[in-house]
């Protein structure tokens, strides 16, 4: 492949923007009218087997057990993840 063609493809390439929890929260609040906690988003991502980044403040043992999100919030978060093409 000629170098000109490679350079042209490199100019056109736009990586997907990183989807933040804040973007997901704003989408859910705008579309569904309720707020979702970041822990709920993390729990849904974990249940779907999506990649998660290591948090700088991670602890060995949780002080409280994880709270599972209600069904309507899970569906809203999944909808947001589909909207942002994460799943």
NUDOTI-226559 format. One record per residue (C-alpha): y, x, z; residue number from 0. Coordinates in nm, 3 decimals, m for minus. Layout:
! residues N
Y; X; Z; NUM
...
! end
This chain:
! residues 87
0.000; 0.000; 0.000; 0
0.338; 0.148; m0.097; 1
0.579; 0.245; 0.179; 2
0.847; 0.016; 0.036; 3
0.620; m0.286; 0.083; 4
0.540; m0.182; 0.441; 5
0.908; m0.137; 0.522; 6
0.987; m0.479; 0.372; 7
0.716; m0.648; 0.580; 8
0.843; m0.470; 0.893; 9
1.194; m0.609; 0.835; 10
1.060; m0.964; 0.802; 11
0.836; m0.941; 1.109; 12
0.972; m1.132; 1.407; 13
0.754; m1.126; 1.719; 14
0.720; m1.452; 1.909; 15
0.957; m1.473; 2.204; 16
0.804; m1.446; 2.548; 17
0.767; m1.793; 2.699; 18
0.892; m1.797; 3.056; 19
0.810; m2.036; 3.338; 20
1.175; m2.139; 3.337; 21
1.147; m2.248; 2.972; 22
0.837; m2.453; 3.057; 23
1.011; m2.610; 3.358; 24
1.316; m2.704; 3.149; 25
1.098; m2.857; 2.875; 26
0.898; m3.067; 3.124; 27
1.210; m3.183; 3.306; 28
1.385; m3.278; 2.982; 29
1.085; m3.460; 2.830; 30
0.918; m3.612; 3.138; 31
1.202; m3.633; 3.389; 32
1.035; m3.447; 3.676; 33
1.025; m3.089; 3.794; 34
0.717; m2.869; 3.811; 35
0.673; m2.578; 4.046; 36
0.593; m2.236; 3.905; 37
0.274; m2.235; 4.114; 38
0.157; m2.542; 3.920; 39
0.226; m2.367; 3.590; 40
0.032; m2.062; 3.707; 41
m0.258; m2.281; 3.823; 42
m0.277; m2.457; 3.484; 43
m0.261; m2.125; 3.298; 44
m0.532; m1.985; 3.525; 45
m0.755; m2.291; 3.463; 46
m0.712; m2.249; 3.087; 47
m0.801; m1.880; 3.108; 48
m0.467; m1.764; 2.967; 49
m0.347; m1.411; 3.029; 50
m0.130; m1.368; 3.332; 51
0.084; m1.073; 3.424; 52
0.053; m0.898; 3.758; 53
0.330; m1.002; 3.991; 54
0.512; m0.722; 4.172; 55
0.486; m0.916; 4.499; 56
0.114; m0.996; 4.482; 57
m0.076; m1.010; 4.811; 58
m0.441; m0.940; 4.891; 59
m0.497; m1.265; 5.076; 60
m0.309; m1.592; 5.044; 61
m0.145; m1.728; 5.360; 62
m0.204; m2.084; 5.241; 63
m0.460; m2.218; 4.994; 64
m0.338; m2.295; 4.644; 65
m0.224; m2.651; 4.591; 66
m0.368; m2.818; 4.285; 67
m0.112; m3.000; 4.070; 68
m0.135; m3.378; 4.018; 69
m0.293; m3.494; 3.691; 70
0.036; m3.608; 3.531; 71
0.195; m3.270; 3.597; 72
m0.107; m3.087; 3.453; 73
m0.079; m3.294; 3.134; 74
0.297; m3.229; 3.112; 75
0.245; m2.853; 3.155; 76
m0.030; m2.851; 2.891; 77
0.202; m3.039; 2.656; 78
0.471; m2.776; 2.715; 79
0.224; m2.494; 2.650; 80
0.125; m2.663; 2.321; 81
0.492; m2.710; 2.230; 82
0.558; m2.339; 2.281; 83
0.234; m2.255; 2.092; 84
0.073; m2.080; 2.387; 85
m0.243; m2.288; 2.346; 86
! end
